[in-house]
């Protein structure tokens, strides 16, 4: 079985077919998929707004957890029967997936496959931003946009574990979820977010994690305390732009360039702005191992909003499109 995105539109453009992945080639492994995540990247792909997405039709699926069912020639260190995770960007929503052996990460046997899948792309994204990009420290105050979402909820948990005070934006219906994560909720629909943040943190915040992009970035940057950092890791606002998919990113680059120049010239009060984009490789594997260790110890618990059969991937996407998801939506084989 595989889930195919047949064209631009809504979740109804997904089709369940009988296709499957090929046999592994040199340096590859074949994985029987147990669980895969639904991410905002797939929402953007529905609208043809995701950078460098494949041409329609194609199989979506950004990440997976499963069991190795076959190994190709030249593979060392990965055995049939091993449970592994991988970030594929596309192609994970099928029964079997072939991936490079160098891209798989061992999954602790004690972890439920759905829980393990919920922290592959999302967990690494949150971990690297908190610990590698910002280096959150005890006593700092940080702002997380979309605090009830798949990445946002993990950002909140990790920042709290690091000793920070966390403010989190979410719709009013999700404020109990945000409080349970350890953050102070802000209703982004109730009025200007900058005013609400300043009421809670008059001196500004030490970091802002912004997945919205677009005009939100100017507000986020304005909320930084001296020496603070803005991390832009998404472009949700691009869904509202009717032009070429690249146009919103050009505007973001112009903003970031202006802030960088101000800092170089001695202005900007030491504030910084940077992009984050999750990438495969040794650092990804190391970060995911750290995340899995925290989950296995019970120190980090991903928020899973829904678990659905993979055949109901369209419903999983619909939850994200309509803003009804809290935490991660997981598809299970």
N, C-alpha and C positions, 0 to 999 in steps of 0.2 A: 504494500500500500504506500502511496505517496500523496501529499497534498500539493496541488498545483495552483499557483496564482495565474489565472488565464489572461488578465488584462486590468486596465485602470478602472477604478470604481470603488466599491465598498467590499465588505466581507463576503458578499454573495458571489464575488468573482473567484472564490476558491472552489476547487473541484477535487473530490476524492477519486483517485485512479488506482489501477492495479500495478503500476510501475514499481521498480525497486532499484537499488544501487547495484553497480557491477561488482565483479570480483576484484580484490585488491591487486595492484601492480607492485612493481619494485618499490620498496620503502613505504608501503601503505598497509593499513589494516582495515578490515571490514568490521563495523560495529553494529550489533543488534540494538536498536534504540529502545530505551526504557522510558525516557522522559526528555522533553525539550521545553524551552521557555517561549513565551510570547512577549515580544518587546515592542517599544514604540517605533523601532526601525521598520518593523513590518507594517505598521500603520502608515509610515511615510512611503513605503514601497507601494502600498495600495494606490496612492495618489501620484506615483512617479516623482516623489520628492526626495528620495534617498540618494546620496552621492554614489555614483558608479554602480547602481543596481543593475542586475542582468536585464536583458530584454524579455518581455513576456512571450510565451509562458515560461515560468520557472518554479522551482520548489523553494519556498522560503524556509526559515528556521535558522536562527543565529547561533544556537548552541545545543549541546546534547549531553546526555549521560546514558551509557549503555554498556553492554558486555561484548568484548572482542570475540567475533565468531570465526575469523580467518585472518591470517597474516600473509603478506606478500613476501617475495624473495628479498633477502638482505635485511630483514627486520630483526633487530636485537633489542632485548629488554622489555618486550611486550608479548604476552602470551595469550593464547586462546583461553577464554574464561575469565580474563581480568576485567574488572569494572573500571571504566575510564570516562573522562569528560573531555570535551573538545569544543572549541569555538570555530564555527564553520562560516559564519556571516549569512550564508544561504545554504539550503540543501538539507537541513536537519529534519524536516518534517516528512520523514519516510521511515519505513520499517527497518531498513539497513542503509548505512551510510559508509562510504569509503573515505578515509582521511589519511593524511601523512602520519606515519608513526611518530614522527618528531613533534607532532602537535597535540598528542593525547597526554592527559594528566591522570595519574592514579586517583581513584576515589576510595576513601575508607569504606570497608565492607559494612561497617556499622550504620552508615548513613542511608536513609531512605532515598531511592532514586529521584523522587520528586523534589525533596529538600535539596539534594545535591545539585539538581538542575537549576534550582532557583537562585543559586549563587555562582554560577559559572561566569557569564558575562557581567551580570549585575554586581556580583560580589567582588570581582577583580576591579571593576570600574570604581566602586566605592572605596575599596581598600587602597588602591593606588592614589586616588585623589586625597584621601585623608592622611595617609602615611608618607607617600612619596612626593606629592605635589605641594600640599599645604603644610604637612607635618604638624598636625593639630596637637596642641599642648594643653595641659591642665590649666584651667583658669581663663582660657580664651572663650569668646562668644562667636558662634558661627550661624549663618543663615542657610537653610536648605530649602530651595524651591521644590515643590512637588513632594513634600515630606512623606506622604502616604503611598507613593509609588514604589515600583520595584527597586529602582536604584536609590530613590530618596529615602525609603525606610531603612535601607542598609547604611546609607550615609549617616542618618541620625544615630543608629545603634553604635556604629563604629566611633563617631565623634563623641558620644556620651561615654563609651568605654575609654576613650583617650582623655577624659576628664573635662571636656568642654561643656559650656552651656549652649544649648541648641534651640534656635527659633526655626519653626517650620511652617511654610505656607501650605494650605490645603483648603478644600471647600469645607463648609461648616459641618456637613454630614460625616466628614472623616476626622474631625477634631479629637474624638475619643481614641481613635487609632493612633494619632500623632502623640497624644499625651501618654498612652501606654508605651510608646517607644522611648519616652523620656524627653520629649521636646515640648516647647511652648508653642501652641498653634496660633497661626494668623490666618484669618479668612481673606483670601485674595479677592473675593467677590464683594466684600462688605465696604470697600473703600480703598483709597490709595495705599498700597503696601509700604512704600517708604515712610509714610507718616506712622503707620502701625509699628514698624520696626524701630523707628526713632523713639517712640513712646516707651518701648521696652529696653532699648539700648541707646541712650542719648549720645554717647561718645562714638557710636558706630560699632561695626562688627569686624572681627579679625579676618573673616573669610566668608565668601558667598559662593555657594554651589548652584549654578544656574543652567538648567537644561532647556530653558525657553528660547533664549537667543533674541534676536531682533531688538525692539525698543526696550525690552526688559533689562538688557545689559547696561544701559545708561543709568537706570534706577539702581541696579545692583552695585555698580561702581560707586555711585554717589553715597552709598551706605557704608563704605569701607572706612574704618578707622585709619589713622596714620600707620603706614607700613602694612596695611591689609592686602589681601589678594582675592581677586575674582577668578573663579574657574568656570569656564563655559564648556559644557560637555554635551550639549545637544542643541537642537534647532526646532523645537516644537512649533515656534511661531511661523516657520516656513510653510506650514499647511495653509495658512491664511494668505499667502502671497500667490497671486495668479500668474506671475511671470515665470521666466526660466528658473529652474531649480537652483541655479548657481547665484542668482541675484541677491538673496538674503545673506549669503556668505561673504559676498563682496562688501556689503555694508558693514558686516562685523569686522572684517579685516581693516577697513578704514577707521573704525572706532578704536580698535586695538592699536593701530599704528599711531594714532593721535595720542593715546595715553602713554605709549612707549616713548614717544618723542618728548612729551612733557616730563617724564621721569628722567630721561637722559639729560635734559636741559636744567634739571634741578627743581622742577615743579612736581606737582602731583602728590606731595606729602609722602613720598615713598611708597605709594600704592602701586600694585601690579595687576595685570590682567593676562590670563593665559588660556590656551585651548587644552582640552584633554580628549584623547581618542584612544580607545582600547585596542591593543595590538597583540597578536600571537607572538610567542617566542619564550625564551628562558625566563624573562621577568614576569610574564603572564603566568607561567607554570609555578614560579616561586610564590607569587601573590595568591594564586588559587590554593596552593598547599597551606598557606597561612590561614586563609579563610576556612578551609575544611577543618583545620585543627581547632579553630575557635568554635565551629559548629559542633564538632564531635565532642568537645569538652562541655558544651552547653552554654558557652559564653556569648554566642551569637546565634540568634534564631531568625531565619528569614521569614518575612510575612508572606504567606501564600494566600492570595485572595480566592483563587479558584483552581480546582484540579478537574480537568476535562479529558475525555478520550481524545486521542489525536484526530479521530474522524470528525470531531466537533471543533476543529481549529477555527472555523468561521465564527462560532459563538465566542471563542476566546478573543479573537480580534475585535468583535463587536463590543465586548466589555471595555476594551481600551478606547475604541473610537468614541463611545458614548460617555466616557468618563466614569464608569461604574466600578472600575477595578480598584481595590486597595491591595497594595503589595503586588506580588508576582502571580501571573496566570501561567499555569503549568499544564502542558499536554502530556498525557501518559499513553504508552502503547498498550 
